[in-house]
């Protein structure tokens, strides 16, 4: 089994030829759970031996679903995702029970791995529970669809037409600079009312959906033994509870007060409808994509004491796929595939996909960057995107472990973005920017990390958390309490921005995780840029351990912990 799987990494039979994606052999393998040895190490090895071929095929199916150029391949990959996911779920309860029974006799990494199995939340639930979860999923999808499919106009209050163009007299389009232009064109006494109309534009469509979703999530929490959905969702974060998140938000808000108040003073303390951070224009410098790609991976390899060696990709899922073999000395330790440019049928944003998790002595890790970057010229934002997604890839490629359940990306949700954010933020360091682009002066830094913009992010995190601490929250009352505390502005009755807050349906009470990751990544990237920490040391602390070391210890290795 070991040599078979090692060969799989280099010949890549996981990648089907065009118009093919068949997972039937892997499905058949998963139908029956084999008898497993009742000794911790042997049990874990046997589980991996049984599951890994199907686990690898499932990962490949996600890549094909995102990016295969052939529609038939994408369709068959989607079918495999559904079938393999159900087949894995079928045996999770049994594996979890066996792991719990073996845990008292285990120690070291075996205890960590068995503990991960014993604590799995992907166990097969009762039909009643599944019905509740399925309903919640549909409500979440509906909430987001209402936002995505909004027709793009909001009403002008009666008597507020002012100098609005004729086509905007009744409603204003939600595009470009129209929102700001409309606020300037209506009479001063109408600006607050127009701002409320804009912010509350989705109230009619999403108020009943959000109410039903919050009630459903409270029901899920009760079925899982939690007092509310916030604690259920946050139990597996590094902070661990809603109470800890509130403390963190209060601390961050206090730290940001001086910067936010200075910005407000510079803007003459504007009303809520005019409150925004000063605009910072990006420099128009542009670069040849391949030059930046080559320079970036040369710099990254040097910083990590590794090499990214270009390779040919056998049986790619589309044209234009490139790849690197990651080497430590002369030893191959993983592979990275780049699918950087847009095409018809491809996933429309940027993401990292684990293709394989590294299992020591069994298989090497592999990752794919599925992106949609310009093919002709790149700007700083495109380099930043590449660096961000490569941070996720490194978290998989450097985290080989003896057991699959400890390998790859295993950080909790409030830390999982730290590796990507560290790389992203290093794009602004002058020395690193020069090494990659040849230009020392980097563009202005991201203004979201301080001042008014950071206040807004803290407020959004607080709103998302508070709404999920009850099945039927009074959201207007919550807004009226949180706006003065975190945005330092009084709430306007009826503003109701929550109905256009897309992340409420996805991240929910864990929306703060991006904020937390940004802050921790900022501390780490500043230490790297200042010479107090090396990128190699950061990788040893937070990229290589996978699930073998508790997340809090990984973070403490790199930066002070809250």
C-alpha positions in Angstrom: 0.0 0.0 0.0 2.7 2.5 0.9 4.6 2.3 -2.4 1.3 2.3 -4.4 0.3 5.6 -2.8 3.8 7.1 -3.1 3.7 6.3 -6.9 0.3 8.0 -7.0 1.8 11.3 -6.1 4.3 11.3 -9.0 2.3 9.8 -11.8 -0.9 11.6 -10.6 -3.5 9.0 -11.7 -5.9 11.1 -9.6 -6.2 13.4 -12.6 -8.5 11.7 -15.1 -8.1 12.2 -18.9 -10.5 14.8 -20.3 -14.3 14.0 -20.1 -13.6 11.3 -17.5 -14.0 11.3 -13.7 -14.8 8.0 -12.3 -14.9 7.3 -8.5 -16.7 3.9 -8.7 -13.7 1.9 -7.4 -13.3 4.2 -4.4 -17.0 4.0 -3.7 -16.9 0.2 -3.7 -14.0 0.3 -1.3 -15.9 2.4 1.1 -19.1 0.3 1.2 -18.0 -2.0 4.0 -15.8 -1.0 7.0 -13.1 -3.7 7.4 -12.2 -5.3 10.7 -9.6 -3.0 12.3 -6.8 -3.9 14.7 -7.5 -2.9 18.3 -4.1 -1.3 19.0 -3.9 2.5 18.6 -1.0 2.8 16.1 -2.1 -0.2 14.0 -5.8 1.1 14.1 -4.8 4.5 12.8 -2.6 3.1 10.0 -5.4 0.6 9.0 -8.0 3.4 8.8 -5.7 5.5 6.6 -4.9 2.5 4.3 -8.6 2.0 3.8 -9.7 5.6 3.4 -6.9 7.4 1.6 -7.6 6.4 -2.0 -11.2 7.6 -1.6 -10.1 10.7 0.3 -7.7 11.6 -2.5 -10.3 11.1 -5.1 -12.7 13.3 -3.3 -10.1 16.1 -3.1 -9.5 15.7 -6.9 -13.3 15.8 -7.5 -13.4 19.2 -5.8 -10.7 20.5 -8.2 -12.5 19.1 -11.2 -15.8 20.6 -10.1 -14.1 24.0 -9.7 -11.9 24.0 -12.8 -12.2 21.2 -15.3 -12.6 22.6 -18.8 -15.0 19.8 -19.9 -18.6 20.2 -18.6 -19.0 16.4 -18.5 -16.0 16.1 -16.2 -17.4 18.8 -13.9 -20.7 17.0 -13.7 -19.2 13.6 -12.9 -17.0 15.3 -10.3 -20.0 16.8 -8.6 -21.7 13.4 -8.6 -18.5 11.9 -7.0 -18.5 14.6 -4.3 -22.0 13.7 -3.3 -21.5 10.0 -3.4 -18.1 9.9 -1.6 -19.2 12.3 1.1 -22.2 10.1 1.9 -20.0 7.0 1.9 -17.6 8.6 4.3 -20.3 9.7 6.6 -21.8 6.2 6.7 -19.0 4.9 8.8 -18.0 7.9 10.9 -20.1 6.9 14.0 -18.4 3.5 14.1 -14.9 4.9 13.7 -15.6 7.6 16.3 -16.8 4.9 18.8 -13.7 2.7 18.1 -11.4 5.7 18.6 -13.0 6.6 21.9 -12.5 3.0 23.1 -8.8 3.0 22.1 -8.0 6.5 23.4 -7.3 5.6 27.1 -4.5 3.3 26.0 -2.8 5.8 23.7 -0.2 8.5 24.2 1.7 11.0 22.1 0.7 11.5 18.5 -1.6 8.4 18.6 -3.6 10.1 21.4 -3.8 13.3 19.4 -5.0 11.4 16.3 -7.5 9.2 18.2 -8.8 12.3 20.0 -9.4 14.0 16.7 -11.4 10.9 15.5 -13.3 10.7 18.8 -14.2 14.4 18.6 -15.3 14.3 15.0 -18.5 16.4 14.3 -19.1 14.7 11.0 -20.9 11.7 12.5 -24.1 10.4 11.0 -27.0 12.1 12.7 -30.6 11.2 13.2 -33.1 11.9 10.3 -34.7 14.6 12.5 -31.4 16.3 13.1 -30.4 16.1 9.4 -33.8 17.6 8.5 -33.1 20.6 10.8 -29.6 21.1 9.3 -30.8 20.7 5.7 -33.5 23.4 6.4 -30.8 25.7 7.8 -28.6 25.1 4.8 -31.5 26.1 2.4 -32.3 29.2 4.4 -28.6 30.2 4.3 -28.6 29.7 0.5 -31.8 31.7 0.1 -30.5 34.6 2.3 -27.4 34.9 0.2 -29.2 34.4 -3.1 -31.5 37.3 -2.3 -28.5 39.5 -1.8 -26.7 38.2 -4.9 -29.8 38.5 -7.1 -31.0 41.9 -5.9 -32.2 43.8 -8.9 -29.9 46.7 -8.1 -32.1 49.7 -7.2 -33.4 51.2 -3.9 -36.2 53.7 -3.5 -35.9 57.5 -3.2 -38.0 58.8 -0.3 -40.9 61.0 -1.3 -40.0 64.6 -1.7 -36.2 63.9 -1.8 -35.6 64.0 -5.6 -33.6 67.2 -5.5 -31.0 67.3 -8.2 -31.2 63.6 -9.0 -31.1 62.7 -12.7 -34.5 61.9 -14.3 -33.8 58.2 -14.4 -33.0 58.2 -10.6 -36.1 60.2 -9.5 -37.9 57.1 -8.1 -35.0 54.7 -7.4 -31.2 54.7 -7.4 -29.1 51.9 -9.0 -26.8 50.0 -6.8 -23.6 50.3 -8.8 -20.4 52.2 -9.2 -20.5 55.6 -7.6 -24.2 56.0 -7.8 -24.8 55.6 -4.1 -22.4 58.4 -3.1 -23.6 60.6 -6.1 -27.2 60.3 -5.1 -26.5 61.3 -1.5 -24.8 64.5 -2.8 -27.7 65.3 -5.2 -30.6 65.1 -2.7 -31.5 67.9 -0.3 -29.4 67.8 2.9 -32.4 67.0 5.1 -33.0 63.9 2.9 -29.6 62.4 3.0 -30.2 60.3 6.2 -33.5 59.0 4.8 -31.8 58.0 1.5 -29.0 56.3 3.4 -31.6 54.3 5.4 -33.3 53.3 2.1 -30.0 52.1 0.8 -28.9 50.2 3.9 -32.3 48.6 4.4 -32.9 47.7 0.8 -33.1 44.0 1.5 -35.4 44.2 4.6 -38.5 43.0 2.8 -36.8 40.0 1.1 -34.5 38.9 3.9 -36.2 39.8 7.2 -38.3 36.6 7.3 -35.4 34.5 6.0 -33.0 35.7 8.6 -35.6 35.3 11.4 -36.2 31.7 10.3 -32.4 31.0 9.9 -31.6 32.3 13.4 -34.5 30.2 14.9 -33.2 27.1 13.0 -29.6 27.7 14.2 -30.8 27.9 17.8 -32.6 24.6 17.3 -29.4 23.0 15.9 -27.5 24.3 19.0 -30.1 22.8 21.4 -29.9 19.4 19.6 -26.2 19.5 20.0 -26.4 20.3 23.7 -25.3 24.0 23.5 -27.2 26.9 25.0 -27.0 28.9 21.8 -25.6 28.7 18.2 -22.8 31.2 19.0 -21.2 28.8 21.6 -21.9 25.8 19.3 -20.1 27.5 16.3 -17.3 28.9 18.4 -16.5 25.8 20.5 -13.9 24.7 18.0 -12.2 28.1 17.6 -9.0 29.0 19.4 -10.8 31.5 21.5 -13.4 28.9 22.3 -16.6 30.8 23.4 -18.7 33.8 22.8 -17.6 35.3 26.1 -13.9 35.1 24.9 -14.8 36.7 21.6 -16.6 39.6 23.3 -13.5 40.2 25.4 -11.4 40.3 22.3 -13.7 42.7 20.4 -13.7 45.1 23.4 -9.9 45.0 23.7 -9.5 45.6 19.9 -12.0 48.4 19.9 -10.2 50.2 22.8 -6.9 49.8 21.0 -8.3 51.3 17.8 -10.1 54.2 19.5 -7.3 56.8 19.0 -6.9 56.0 15.3 -10.6 56.0 14.7 -11.2 59.3 16.5 -8.3 60.9 14.7 -9.9 59.9 11.3 -13.3 61.3 12.4 -11.7 64.6 13.5 -9.9 64.9 10.1 -13.3 64.4 8.4 -15.0 67.0 10.7 -16.9 64.3 12.6 -19.3 63.3 9.7 -22.8 61.9 10.3 -23.3 58.2 9.9 -24.3 58.3 6.3 -21.1 60.1 5.4 -18.8 58.0 7.6 -16.0 56.3 5.7 -12.2 55.9 5.8 -10.1 58.2 3.7 -9.6 56.8 0.2 -6.1 55.5 -0.5 -5.3 55.1 -4.1 -3.3 52.1 -5.3 -0.3 52.8 -7.4 -0.9 52.1 -11.1 2.3 50.0 -11.5 1.8 46.8 -13.5 4.0 43.7 -14.0 4.4 40.8 -16.3 2.6 37.8 -14.6 5.2 35.2 -15.3 8.0 37.4 -14.0 6.2 37.9 -10.7 5.4 34.2 -10.4 9.0 33.2 -11.0 10.4 35.9 -8.6 7.8 35.2 -5.9 8.5 31.4 -5.7 12.3 32.1 -5.9 11.9 34.5 -2.9 9.5 32.2 -1.0 11.8 29.2 -1.5 14.8 31.1 -0.2 12.9 32.4 2.8 11.8 28.8 3.7 15.1 27.1 2.8 13.2 25.2 0.1 13.1 25.0 -3.7 10.1 25.3 -6.1 11.2 23.3 -9.1 9.0 23.6 -12.2 7.5 20.3 -13.5 5.2 19.2 -16.3 1.6 18.2 -15.3 0.4 14.9 -16.7 -3.3 14.7 -17.6 -4.2 18.3 -16.4 -7.9 19.1 -16.0 -7.6 22.0 -18.4 -5.0 23.7 -20.6 -2.5 26.1 -19.0 -1.9 24.3 -15.7 1.6 24.6 -14.4 3.3 22.9 -11.4 6.1 22.9 -9.0 7.8 20.2 -7.0 8.7 21.4 -3.6 12.1 20.1 -2.5 14.1 20.2 0.7 17.6 19.7 -0.5 17.3 16.9 -3.0 14.2 15.4 -1.3 10.7 16.0 -2.8 8.3 16.9 -0.1 5.2 18.0 -2.1 3.7 19.4 -5.2 1.9 22.7 -6.0 -0.3 23.2 -9.1 -1.2 26.6 -10.5 -4.5 27.2 -12.4 -4.3 30.9 -12.4 -6.4 32.3 -15.3 -10.1 32.5 -16.0 -12.1 30.4 -18.5 -15.6 29.4 -19.2 -17.2 27.1 -16.6 -14.5 27.7 -14.0 -15.1 28.8 -10.4 -15.1 32.5 -10.5 -13.0 33.6 -7.5 -9.7 32.6 -6.0 -9.2 29.6 -3.7 -6.8 26.9 -2.5 -7.7 23.2 -2.8 -5.9 20.4 -0.9 -5.3 17.7 -3.5 -3.6 15.3 -1.1 -2.6 15.5 2.6 0.9 14.3 3.4 1.1 11.1 5.3 4.7 10.3 6.3 6.0 7.3 4.4 2.7 6.9 2.6 2.0 9.8 0.3 3.3 13.3 -0.3 1.0 16.4 0.0 -0.3 18.2 -3.1 -2.2 21.5 -3.4 -3.9 23.4 -6.2 -4.4 27.2 -6.5 -7.6 27.8 -8.5 -7.6 31.5 -9.4 -8.8 34.1 -11.9 -6.0 36.5 -12.4 -5.4 38.7 -15.4 -3.4 37.0 -18.2 -1.7 40.1 -19.5 -0.6 42.4 -16.7 -0.7 42.2 -12.9 -1.1 44.9 -10.3 -0.3 44.7 -6.7 -3.7 43.3 -5.8 -3.0 40.3 -8.0 0.4 39.6 -6.4 -1.4 40.0 -3.0 -4.0 37.4 -4.1 -1.3 34.9 -5.2 0.6 35.3 -1.9 -2.6 34.9 0.1 -3.6 31.6 -1.5 -0.1 30.3 -1.5 -0.2 30.7 2.3 -3.0 28.2 2.5 -1.1 25.9 0.2 2.0 26.0 2.4 -0.2 25.1 5.4 -1.0 21.9 3.5 2.3 21.2 1.8 4.5 21.6 4.9 2.2 19.7 7.3 2.9 16.0 6.6 2.1 13.9 9.6 2.1 10.1 10.5 -1.7 10.1 10.3 -4.0 11.7 7.8 -6.3 13.1 10.5 -3.4 15.2 11.8 -2.1 16.2 8.4 -2.7 19.3 6.3 -4.7 22.4 7.3 -5.9 21.7 10.9 -6.0 25.2 12.4 -9.3 26.3 14.0 -11.5 28.8 12.1 -10.1 31.8 13.9 -6.5 30.9 13.0 -6.9 29.2 9.6 -6.5 32.5 7.7 -3.3 33.5 9.6 -0.8 31.7 7.2 -2.5 33.3 4.2 -2.7 36.7 5.8 0.9 36.7 6.9 2.0 36.1 3.3 -0.5 38.6 2.0 0.7 41.3 4.4 4.4 40.7 3.5 3.5 42.0 0.0 3.7 45.5 1.5 7.2 45.1 3.0 9.6 47.2 0.8 12.4 44.7 0.7 10.1 41.8 -0.1 8.2 43.9 -2.6 11.5 44.8 -4.4 12.7 41.2 -4.4 9.5 40.1 -6.2 8.7 43.1 -8.4 12.0 45.0 -8.8 10.4 48.1 -7.3 11.1 48.9 -3.7 8.2 51.3 -3.0 5.1 49.2 -2.3 1.5 50.6 -2.6 -0.2 52.2 0.4 -1.2 49.6 3.1 -4.6 48.2 3.5 -6.7 50.8 5.4 -9.1 48.1 6.8 -6.6 47.4 9.6 -7.2 50.6 11.5 -9.4 53.6 12.1 -13.0 53.9 11.0 -12.8 50.8 8.7 -11.6 48.7 11.6 -14.4 50.0 13.8 -16.9 48.9 11.1 -15.4 45.4 11.0 -15.6 45.2 14.8 -19.2 46.3 14.7 -20.1 43.7 12.1 -18.4 41.0 14.2 -20.3 42.1 17.3 -23.7 42.1 15.4 -23.1 38.6 14.0 -22.2 37.3 17.4 -25.1 39.0 19.3 -27.7 37.8 16.8 -26.7 34.2 17.3 -27.0 34.3 21.1 -30.8 33.9 20.9 -33.2 32.2 18.6 -35.3 35.3 18.3 -33.1 38.3 18.8 -34.4 41.9 18.8 -32.0 43.0 16.1 -33.0 46.7 16.2 -32.3 46.8 19.9 -29.0 45.0 19.4 -28.0 47.5 16.7 -29.0 50.5 18.9 -26.7 49.1 21.6 -23.7 48.1 19.5 -23.4 51.1 17.1 -22.4 53.6 19.9 -20.1 51.1 21.5 -18.1 50.0 18.5 -18.7 52.5 15.7 -19.0 55.4 18.1 -22.0 56.7 16.3 -25.7 56.5 17.2 -27.8 54.0 15.4 -30.5 55.3 13.0 -33.8 53.5 13.6 -34.7 51.3 10.6 -31.2 51.2 9.1 -31.2 47.4 9.3 -27.9 46.7 7.5 -28.1 43.0 8.7 -30.4 42.0 5.8 -27.6 42.8 3.3 -24.9 41.3 5.5 -24.0 38.2 3.4 -21.6 36.7 5.8 -24.3 36.3 8.4 -25.5 33.3 6.5 -22.1 31.7 6.1 -19.7 32.7 8.9 -22.5 33.6 11.3 -21.1 34.2 14.8 -17.6 33.3 13.5 -17.4 36.4 11.3 -14.9 37.8 13.8 -12.4 35.1 12.6 -11.1 37.2 9.7 -10.6 40.1 12.0 -8.8 38.0 14.5 -6.6 36.4 11.8 -5.8 39.9 10.4 -4.6 41.1 13.8 -2.5 38.1 14.6 -1.1 38.0 11.0 -0.2 41.7 11.3 1.8 41.0 14.5 3.6 38.1 12.8 4.3 39.8 9.5 5.6 42.9 11.3 8.0 40.7 13.3 9.2 39.0 10.1 9.7 42.3 8.3 11.5 43.7 11.4 13.8 40.7 11.7 12.5 39.4 15.0 11.1 36.3 13.4 11.9 34.5 10.2 9.4 33.0 7.8 11.0 29.6 8.3 10.5 29.9 12.0 6.8 30.9 11.5 6.4 27.9 9.2 7.8 25.6 11.9 5.4 27.1 14.4 2.1 27.3 12.5 2.4 25.5 9.1 4.3 22.3 9.7 2.5 20.9 12.9 -0.9 20.3 11.2 -3.0 18.8 14.0 -0.1 17.4 16.0 0.2 20.4 18.3 -2.7 22.3 20.0 -3.6 25.4 18.1 -2.9 27.7 21.0 0.6 26.4 21.3 1.2 26.9 17.6 0.1 30.5 17.9 2.1 31.1 21.1 5.2 29.8 19.2 4.9 32.7 16.7 3.3 35.6 18.6 1.7 36.5 22.0 -1.7 34.9 22.6 -4.7 36.8 24.0 
